[in-house]
């Protein structure tokens, strides 16, 4: 490996550049590209996190860091005047850019990614000639490969996952889970300067500015992980799918941001959770549920992004072509009547973050029922969420949420009526809509919308053994024609 400077993208910020590593004492190049900052309508807080992370790393590295603010990446490397080494980028577009820069002599070498556990070549060996993929198969292979929650070659506790135990509704009669709050970093002068610079640049952002809630340094990431494992992981498992209006974080880790900034290696997070279980401090369902999110789902999404390729974003098996509404794109939660949807949009507007069930079963469910264009929706998630990146969202949105890939990832579309939301949240209490009603001014848009969606895709759903029952139930609805007429004209949500 050459001694050329190491150029880090904004989602590759450590800890591989610290301490005794192959990069010890190597010059590090960090570039703030104005073109990148302006090319999408990013959430204001996401831009803050990325810039804060880059500037904090430059400050930590001192003389080792060359920190450039230029119009483009190419301009920065030409100004540097020396070729750079770079880790494999996290998107097809960035990989294409690196190859062009390499052809022009500005990049000398492309190294493997340092921020995921499983090398891509090993995934390709595991995947073989598969055309459809199931996370559970991959997850079990990951557990074996990295010897996580394994005892004498068998899964700890005799079962591979405890998903059934981790689907509990929120406790009755409580507004919050009453667990210790999430770790939050103190802001400093760097954050103050980032905020001032963002104000001066007047970028086309969405969402509100707010306090920095997520780690942007390797040290902060370690602190956030330790706090979660000690204080919140014991409470995480059973209610991980639940939603409470007044408790936006529940017992979730909020580690997706430092993980996706490259500040925290997934195996470090997984090992800490396993150790907490082994020491008796964390129940097995909670430890396993968290480990499945990191070593299973996150790694799986990363690998499938590359496996599915560039054309995957254009898949649209359900022929959904409706544009995203303006109130959705602008995060106008106040324009939405339904409490579950307004609460989720409010979370995106105010924090750039909601947990996975709000993403899948509220935001994604609504978009699926209304037929929003999957590619537009994927782009929205990637830019409006502080942990959203080009590699994260296509498999999550095109595959899991919108079933636009026709079943390459999931065995069935994930749609439901208001009954699911009523069971798993307190949102329906005091809402203007009744989850039990599908007709009338107070008919729940999710309940009525679900039956309209089933009707629209009845042939596809009838051919799937996991969804055929929904079609049979739809045919028994005496008021189906009225529901369809109502939903075709619905404007209020």
Secondary structure, DSSP 8 states (H G I E B T S, - for coil): ----EEEE-TT--SSTTSSSSTTTT--EEEEEEHHHHHSS--BHHHHHHHHHHHHHHHHHHGGGEEEEEESSHHHHHHHH-S-EEEE--SSHHHHHHHHHHHHTTSEEEEE--SS-SS-HHHHHHHHTT-SS--HHHHHHHHHHHHT-SEETTEEGGG-S--TTTT-----TT-SS------------HHHHHHHHHHHHHT---BS------S--SHHHHHHHHHHIIIIIGGGTSTTTT-BBTTBSSTT----HHHHHTTSS-HHHHHHHHHHHHHTTSS-HHHHHHHHIIIIIIIHHHHHHHHHH-GGGGG--TT---B---HHHHTT-GGG--SHHHHHHHHHHHHHS---HHIIIIIIIHHHHHHTB-HHHHHHHHHHHSTT--HHHHIIIIIIIIT-TTSSSS-SS-----HHHHHHHBSTTTT-SSBTT--SSTTB-HHHHHHHHHHHHTHHHHHTSTTTHHHHHHHHT-TTHHHHHHHHHH----
